[in-house]
Amino acid sequence: MEIEVDNRVVRISNPDRVYFPVELGGSGATKLDLVHYYLSVGDGIVNALFERPCMLHRFPTGLSGEKVHQKRLPRGAPDWVETVRLHFPRWNRTADELCVTELGAVIWAVQMSTVEFHPWNSRREDPEKPDEWRIDLDPGPLSDWAQVRRVTKVAHEVLDELGAVGFPKTSGGSGLHVYVRIEPDHGHKVVRRAALAFAREVERRAPDDVTTAWWRKDRDPHHLFVDYNQNARDHTIAAAYSVRGFPDARVSAPVRWDEVDDCEPLDFTMRTMPARYAEIGDLHQDIDGHVFDIAPLLEWADRDEADGAETPEEPETAPDG
């Protein structure tokens, strides 16, 4: 079958293939259901991905089969699907990644079995200079959503004191993300260093709930990790409005700050989000209008390092994984 998306036509093969099997606890949703979902949040998903290198999480036979983490654009892309070439110095290799500029590219990626979209925090004009600072509140094995709520309040307080406007969203898992638009005038290492300084400030204010310990073995399983490393080069997290690869088809959903205390991650699924989006639109629509200068965070980093704190080495992922 064919789907018209603006001025593009995308052929959808195997539209009835079940991606979220009932026997795994899913709703029986199909590939075509996934297409219709992304069409329903079209402006929002394009805003989240626009001109960012994007890794795809693909499930060629649905969630019951193999999961493929794909950086390189799948073969057979129409000539109107755009890419950005990235260089991986450690391996001296390159990869041409999807770079969404229109909704048709999202639907084509779904046709190629993509369920999740994981964009960089920088854009193709200069992939080495992030324009997005990402705060990832990652619950430990023995954490719960109540703890996420408590830490979210602390993070919000710190952002307000800094004069930074944060845009929260559920992770689509068990945690919460906050995005802050920044000027693209620093490299990934500098932005990561600033993110670590923020994480340490949150830890100081909520020591019973938060850890910034680098190694998983060093973390109390009851603590939530403020994962500053999501600002490292080529580290990505699910985009706003991305469906996640769980049987219940939950979504990484933008929320208002005042909704955090009243919502649960499973409130936002592929089934419930279209109506919510039709009612309230894209809660991240005006993020580009609130740009924050990370200079105060870098001053905090200088202070912490003067007091003996260390910044762990930034990792780099492989071009094919």
VMD Tcl script that draws the C-alpha trace (Angstrom):
set ca {
  {0.00 0.00 0.00}
  {1.02 3.64 -0.42}
  {0.80 6.52 2.07}
  {0.79 10.16 0.96}
  {2.82 12.39 3.27}
  {2.70 16.03 2.24}
  {4.16 15.90 -1.29}
  {5.77 12.47 -0.86}
  {4.44 8.98 -1.49}
  {5.82 6.21 0.73}
  {5.16 2.57 -0.05}
  {4.38 0.53 3.06}
  {5.15 -3.15 2.74}
  {3.68 -5.71 5.15}
  {1.32 -3.15 6.77}
  {-0.43 -5.87 8.79}
  {2.75 -7.20 10.40}
  {2.19 -7.20 14.15}
  {4.86 -5.17 15.90}
  {3.51 -5.29 19.46}
  {2.39 -8.92 19.97}
  {-0.45 -9.66 22.38}
  {1.43 -12.69 23.67}
  {4.20 -10.35 24.86}
  {1.72 -8.12 26.63}
  {1.20 -5.81 23.69}
  {-1.91 -4.49 22.00}
  {-1.49 -6.30 18.71}
  {-0.59 -3.01 17.01}
  {0.75 -3.34 13.47}
  {3.26 -1.60 11.30}
  {0.43 0.43 9.77}
  {-0.73 1.44 13.26}
  {2.80 2.71 13.88}
  {2.68 4.71 10.64}
  {-0.64 6.27 11.66}
  {0.75 7.12 15.09}
  {3.72 9.03 13.67}
  {1.44 10.82 11.23}
  {-0.73 11.92 14.18}
  {2.23 13.59 15.95}
  {3.93 14.68 12.74}
  {4.91 18.25 13.61}
  {6.17 17.15 17.02}
  {8.39 14.29 15.86}
  {9.84 16.42 13.06}
  {10.57 19.24 15.53}
  {12.36 16.75 17.79}
  {14.47 15.28 14.97}
  {14.92 18.25 12.66}
  {18.37 18.25 11.02}
  {19.88 16.05 13.74}
  {21.91 12.92 12.99}
  {19.61 10.10 13.99}
  {20.22 6.51 15.02}
  {17.37 4.11 14.29}
  {16.19 1.26 16.49}
  {14.69 -1.17 14.01}
  {12.64 -4.34 14.56}
  {12.48 -6.02 11.13}
  {10.04 -8.70 12.31}
  {8.41 -6.84 15.19}
  {9.28 -6.74 18.87}
  {9.36 -10.53 19.11}
  {12.36 -10.61 16.78}
  {15.81 -9.06 16.52}
  {16.44 -5.44 17.47}
  {18.86 -3.57 15.19}
  {20.67 -0.40 16.33}
  {21.39 1.27 13.01}
  {23.41 4.40 12.46}
  {23.94 4.11 8.74}
  {20.95 4.94 6.56}
  {19.25 1.71 5.42}
  {19.70 0.89 1.78}
  {17.04 1.79 -0.74}
  {16.26 5.27 0.54}
  {14.56 7.65 -1.91}
  {16.78 10.47 -3.10}
  {14.73 12.98 -1.08}
  {15.63 11.36 2.25}
  {18.51 13.43 3.61}
  {21.59 12.37 5.55}
  {24.57 13.80 7.40}
  {28.05 12.28 7.25}
  {29.72 11.73 10.62}
  {33.34 10.89 11.35}
  {34.45 8.54 14.12}
  {38.10 9.41 14.84}
  {38.92 6.38 16.97}
  {38.14 4.05 14.08}
  {38.83 6.57 11.27}
  {35.50 5.66 9.71}
  {32.41 7.53 8.60}
  {28.68 6.87 8.69}
  {25.87 8.57 6.77}
  {23.00 8.90 9.25}
  {19.39 9.81 8.64}
  {18.78 13.55 8.97}
  {15.06 14.27 9.15}
  {13.90 17.44 7.43}
  {10.30 16.40 6.70}
  {7.67 13.96 7.92}
  {8.03 11.75 4.86}
  {11.51 10.73 6.05}
  {10.05 9.58 9.39}
  {7.39 7.48 7.66}
  {9.98 6.01 5.28}
  {12.08 5.01 8.31}
  {9.01 3.32 9.81}
  {8.56 1.49 6.52}
  {12.13 0.27 7.07}
  {10.97 -1.23 10.42}
  {12.07 1.65 12.65}
  {10.19 1.89 15.95}
  {12.48 4.25 17.92}
  {14.25 7.44 16.80}
  {17.39 8.48 18.71}
  {18.77 11.87 17.58}
  {22.04 13.58 18.48}
  {22.01 16.72 20.62}
  {23.57 18.68 17.73}
  {22.50 19.50 14.19}
  {24.07 18.72 10.85}
  {25.32 22.28 10.30}
  {27.93 21.50 12.96}
  {27.54 18.08 14.59}
  {30.47 18.83 16.91}
  {28.64 21.73 18.62}
  {25.54 20.67 20.60}
  {22.58 23.02 20.78}
  {20.75 20.85 23.30}
  {21.70 20.08 26.90}
  {20.01 16.87 28.03}
  {19.23 16.02 31.64}
  {18.52 12.29 32.00}
  {16.98 11.22 35.30}
  {17.69 7.49 35.20}
  {16.17 5.44 38.05}
  {18.27 2.77 39.73}
  {17.12 -0.86 39.95}
  {15.33 -0.20 43.24}
  {14.05 3.29 42.43}
  {10.42 4.14 41.75}
  {8.44 6.87 40.02}
  {7.92 8.71 43.31}
  {11.68 9.19 43.48}
  {11.74 10.43 39.89}
  {9.12 13.00 40.88}
  {11.17 14.17 43.87}
  {14.35 14.56 41.85}
  {12.47 16.29 39.03}
  {11.37 18.97 41.51}
  {14.96 19.52 42.60}
  {16.19 19.70 39.01}
  {13.44 22.19 38.19}
  {14.44 24.36 41.16}
  {18.07 24.43 40.04}
  {17.07 25.28 36.47}
  {14.88 28.13 37.72}
  {17.75 29.52 39.80}
  {19.98 29.40 36.73}
  {17.35 31.12 34.59}
  {17.19 28.12 32.26}
  {13.91 26.97 30.71}
  {13.66 23.20 30.78}
  {11.35 21.12 28.62}
  {10.50 17.83 30.36}
  {9.34 14.56 28.84}
  {8.95 11.02 30.03}
  {11.75 8.77 28.82}
  {9.34 6.16 27.57}
  {10.97 3.84 30.09}
  {10.91 4.47 33.82}
  {12.70 7.83 33.94}
  {12.35 11.41 32.84}
  {14.33 13.71 30.54}
  {14.63 17.49 30.51}
  {15.93 19.33 27.45}
  {17.42 22.82 27.52}
  {18.27 24.69 24.34}
  {21.80 26.14 24.40}
  {24.00 28.17 22.06}
  {25.98 25.84 19.76}
  {29.33 27.38 20.65}
  {30.90 24.58 22.72}
  {32.03 21.04 21.90}
  {30.52 17.88 23.32}
  {33.17 17.57 26.04}
  {32.44 21.06 27.34}
  {28.67 20.52 27.34}
  {29.12 17.18 29.09}
  {31.32 18.86 31.71}
  {28.59 21.46 32.28}
  {25.98 18.70 32.56}
  {28.12 16.94 35.17}
  {28.32 20.15 37.22}
  {24.53 20.40 37.16}
  {24.17 16.73 38.13}
  {26.50 17.26 41.10}
  {24.44 20.23 42.26}
  {21.28 18.13 42.15}
  {23.12 15.39 44.06}
  {24.18 17.89 46.75}
  {20.56 18.95 47.24}
  {19.09 15.44 47.19}
  {21.84 13.14 48.50}
  {19.36 10.49 49.65}
  {17.91 10.16 46.15}
  {20.67 10.99 43.66}
  {24.03 9.64 42.57}
  {26.53 10.83 39.97}
  {28.82 7.79 40.42}
  {30.41 6.94 37.08}
  {30.54 3.15 37.50}
  {27.31 1.22 37.89}
  {28.95 -0.98 40.54}
  {29.55 2.11 42.67}
  {25.91 3.24 42.65}
  {23.40 2.55 45.40}
  {20.57 0.69 43.60}
  {18.06 2.82 45.50}
  {19.49 6.00 43.97}
  {18.62 7.73 40.73}
  {21.54 8.47 38.40}
  {21.60 11.92 36.79}
  {23.19 10.69 33.59}
  {25.33 13.55 32.33}
  {26.95 11.16 29.89}
  {23.96 11.49 27.57}
  {25.66 14.71 26.47}
  {28.76 12.86 25.24}
  {29.44 12.74 21.52}
  {27.27 10.19 19.72}
  {25.27 9.29 22.81}
  {21.59 9.46 22.03}
  {18.27 9.03 23.80}
  {14.78 8.53 22.42}
  {13.28 11.62 20.83}
  {10.19 13.36 22.09}
  {7.20 11.49 20.61}
  {9.27 8.41 19.79}
  {7.53 5.12 20.47}
  {9.71 2.80 22.55}
  {10.40 -0.84 21.85}
  {8.25 -2.22 24.67}
  {5.19 -4.42 24.17}
  {2.89 -1.75 25.62}
  {4.05 0.72 22.93}
  {4.79 3.47 25.43}
  {5.95 6.84 24.14}
  {8.58 9.35 25.24}
  {6.02 12.05 25.90}
  {6.50 15.78 26.50}
  {4.75 16.84 29.70}
  {4.22 20.08 31.55}
  {6.08 20.56 34.82}
  {2.78 20.60 36.70}
  {1.83 17.23 35.22}
  {4.78 15.32 36.64}
  {3.15 14.68 40.03}
  {-0.06 13.41 38.46}
  {1.18 11.28 35.57}
  {2.69 7.84 35.18}
  {4.94 6.70 32.31}
  {2.30 4.24 31.09}
  {-0.22 7.05 30.65}
  {1.48 7.80 27.34}
  {1.29 5.10 24.67}
  {0.88 4.84 20.93}
  {-2.86 4.50 21.57}
  {-3.33 7.46 23.93}
  {-0.94 10.04 22.50}
  {-2.79 10.95 19.27}
  {-5.78 12.34 21.19}
  {-3.50 14.14 23.65}
  {-1.51 15.66 20.80}
  {-4.67 16.72 18.96}
  {-5.80 18.52 22.12}
  {-2.61 20.24 23.33}
  {-0.18 20.11 20.41}
  {3.61 19.98 20.75}
  {4.69 21.03 24.25}
  {8.26 21.45 22.96}
  {7.23 23.66 20.06}
  {8.89 26.83 21.32}
  {12.08 25.31 22.77}
  {14.21 27.21 20.23}
  {12.96 30.46 21.73}
  {14.57 29.78 25.12}
  {18.32 29.60 24.67}
  {20.50 29.26 27.78}
  {24.16 30.25 28.19}
  {25.98 27.41 30.01}
  {28.65 29.76 31.44}
  {27.32 29.44 35.04}
  {27.54 25.66 34.81}
  {31.14 25.88 33.63}
  {31.89 28.08 36.65}
  {30.40 25.35 38.84}
  {32.60 22.80 37.05}
  {35.70 24.95 37.75}
  {34.69 25.14 41.42}
  {34.13 21.38 41.69}
  {37.44 20.57 40.03}
  {39.26 23.05 42.30}
  {37.77 21.08 45.18}
  {39.20 17.85 43.78}
  {36.32 16.50 41.69}
  {37.31 14.63 38.53}
  {35.61 14.48 35.14}
  {35.57 10.90 33.79}
  {36.90 10.37 30.28}
  {34.31 10.80 27.54}
  {33.50 7.51 25.78}
  {32.94 7.11 22.06}
  {30.70 4.56 20.42}
  {31.44 2.62 17.26}
  {30.22 3.83 13.86}
  {28.20 0.65 13.27}
  {26.50 0.16 16.63}
}
mol new
graphics top color blue
foreach p $ca { graphics top sphere $p radius 0.5 }
foreach p [lrange $ca 0 end-1] q [lrange $ca 1 end] { graphics top cylinder $p $q radius 0.2 }
display resetview
